[in-house]
């Protein structure tokens, strides 16, 4: 089946790729040529005060409708289960208008939830509280379930708490709970965007420098001393936590050193996103072919994107 027909027959299109790869630009090009509405899948862009450092698009002034941007005004957690439910609701509304949901972003856990509902979603963290200080929770999980612990950052207390809740309420290790394949839509085209590594890393370095020029430090400074301060540090939102530390100890490092620290962390994050993608592809190889997503991979270093879109439209006509 040709690619253009795949797009037209899709109930949903998903653009996933590492940070800085060019997801937003391609989504806008698709939106100018196909009847789509965009759904956000970048964690930082859910939060209203996080704009520059999340590379949030100027979605309010776009002709195409955008969804799930700036939906959280307080420093609250937004679970993958909540995200999946919101995508189900919003995508149904989009299709009722005769458009195709175009999900765009690089947040791995949110992407996974669109195919495999969270295994721990049925356990309410409000019903369970681990013993000891938060700093000990990861070590508790590592003793119970080393495999699950390795998949969670030691400071991600929210996910650690939910994993411990699974163990204490079911007696089963979270890693032993097999994921259930349940895609949010029947016909999904899943597009993986990539670039040659040197190209991607150069784009990341340039983007971090541009964010600094755009006033990223001032954006973070306005959040100091608010409830967002602790939230950012706990969530380890790349760049934001480093800038907070920089503002607290301005004599520690130079602005140029800060830029390189953030760029290095962003490059490592991009590598982790690619590792996640490889794992997701392996997981999807075991699902029923009749309901499996159509997976495409586009190397934007080697692809003339405008020509790629034109070829799609030519095939449609």
Secondary structure, 3 states (H helix, E strand, C coil): CCHHHHHHHCCEEEEEECCCCCHHHHHHHHHCCCCEEEEECCHHHHECCCCCCCCCCCHHHCCCCEECCCCECCCCCCCHHHHHHHHHHHHHHHHHCCCEEEEEECCHHHHHHCCECCCCCCCCHHHCCCCCCHHHHHHHHHHHCHHHHHCCCCCCHHHHHHHHHHHHHHCCCHHHCCCCECCCCCCEEEEEEECCHHHHHHHHHHHHHHHHHCCHHHHHHCCCCCHHHHHHHHHCCCCHHHHHHHHHCCCCCCHHHHHHHHHHHHHHHHHHHHHHHHHHHHHHCCCCCCCCCEEEEEECCCCCHHHHHHHHHHHHC
